[in-house]
Amino acid sequence: MKKRITLFFEYALFWMIFFIVGRLIFLTYNYPFTGKLTFSEFFLANIYGLRLDLSLTGYIMGIVGLMFIFTSFSKGKILYRILTPFTYIFSFIFSFIIISDCELYRNWGFRMDSTPLLYLRTPSEAIASVNAWMIIMLLLFILIFFFATIFVYRKFFKNKILQLKPNNYISALVFLFLSASMILPIRGGVGIAPINVGMVYFSKTNYANNAAVNVIWNVGYSLANLGATDKSYHFMDDKKAEKIVADLYSENGETEKLIKTDKPNIVILVLESFTSKIIGVLGGRSYVTPNLNRLSHQGILFDNFYASGDRSDKGIVAILSGYPAQPTSSIIKFPQKTQSLPYLSHTLAKSGYSSAFYYGGDINFANMRSYFANGGFNTVTKDDFDKSDCNSKWGVHDHIMFKRLLDDIDKDKNKFFKVYFTLSSHEPFDVPMKTVIKGDDEQDKFLNAAYYTDSCIGNFFEQAKTKSWWNNTLFILVADHGVRLPDYTPINSVLKFKIPMLCLGGAITKQDTVIHTYGSQVDIPKTLLSQLGIKSDNYRFSKNLLSKTSPSFAFFSYNNGFGFVSDSLQLVHDNVTNKYTTDIGSTENDKDTLKACLQVLINDFNKR
């Protein structure tokens, strides 16, 4: 039995080495890019990449473990007859993917995923785009890599396997345990967030991050989510849809100037789950957020503001890239797609701003690491704090993070753009304060947690107002999404998506002002950049809410549904039933507009 266990782990090491060699082949093939890496980036790309290598090895060894179980009572000859063709087949498939990816990356700039399948629908065009000699060379490299792998396998494993003797049921139980334990490397450990591509992102250099990715894992992940990446919504001719959307976003009016300087410091506070239902000035429970209600009279409140989607990852992208949420997917899950998005951080960097993202939790959650790496953000997360400060299930509580944000702003000497995403008002709603809103049910715990975050907001601004940088700083407070709590609002309700958006700080020209224009998170980039006098044409789904001719509407989506709201219209469509679940004040033209918004968005999503 000892020999079988040793063989099991040696075979796992065989695949780990295979994936490491595959990464080195990628780095060698793409030497023009590799040559620009620092030694540290080159080294860390290989180190961080081990996480996905180990995950993929876990999948393989889970299957191999079953082979060991079923052959425990037989001589090694039976195992060899099963394991050898398995190794041959996957060695060839993996070799094909690794070598093909090397050339594809050189042309496309992102690691292989399910995208090539789109081109296989038109094979003649796909073949025509590749030089015949290149095809021959790639096939030769594939065969060399494949046969080298088989040579190593036969040399190191053939005799060891054939010499195995039958074992008893204890051996079968051991391998049952080993197979089951592969779930740990497969999901990347026992943490909250299962492993994803973003977990290997470590650098502001996009190529260094891409090099760390295990391309085979990436292809498998992309294929598993193929329905999400390749789904289209075709309600009308694409040209008609594009025209409807172009007309919808048309604006040429003057912009009302609401900030004192062209280049203020900018801080966006993204408030976890801060639905309008807990904001008194928006018609919600005023006792939950007394500080936010008070502050709303000291700034500029947008009282008809909506979340673009229903999850944090979708809200983050909407706020910082002006990109709408998708019904059945999230663009943040696909680094090669977010790589092509506009970023406020990139746009502001051209005007001399530094960018930083603060989050008290795990930056790997929901693939956020890759998104912020692509955006060139410096990040401050729970990894930057002592374990004693990580006293929340999610990480570092809000009052600690607000203090860190305040301290860091004090140290900044140049223009800065900072984004802080709170977390304490997320389930399980455990907060470090004496209970104020009492009750043991989910709703009361949520309200109490929101009260805690609101108190942190109040304390933060009381201190911020005393700072020298206050008069030249613009704060934008906005929720990441709405929630069903309190009152268990249906997921497709317009009310569920209504959230606060408030501008504060010494840089604003007005106080106690309310803007009634309808908008959503995606409108933040163009509205902000217009105030700064910076071009924002690449934010195609964003509009300037302070333009005198700005269209007044908000588009949103939820799990396989989408909606549209304005001062005279509420329209929500469910894709599963293909019916309108809400239809207040609509015309047929309004329905075409709603559908055109989604069709154009998903067409854009699929092309990225």
VENGI-V18039 format. One record per helix or strand of 2 or more residues. SS is the DSSP state (H for helix, E for strand). FROM is the first residue (numbers start at 1). LEN is the number of residues. Records with the same first field share a line. If there is no record, write none. Layout:
SS->FROM-LEN, FROM-LEN
This chain:
H->2-28, 31-4, 39-10, 50-21, 76-33, 115-6, 123-6, 132-31, 169-19, 197-4, 206-7, 215-10, 226-4, 238-11, 276-3, 280-3, 290-7, 312-10, 331-3, 335-4, 344-6, 365-10, 382-3, 387-3, 398-14, 442-23, 470-3, 494-4, 521-12, 588-20
E->265-7, 300-3, 305-2, 354-6, 378-3, 416-6, 473-7, 498-2, 501-4, 513-3, 519-2, 554-5, 561-6, 569-6, 579-6
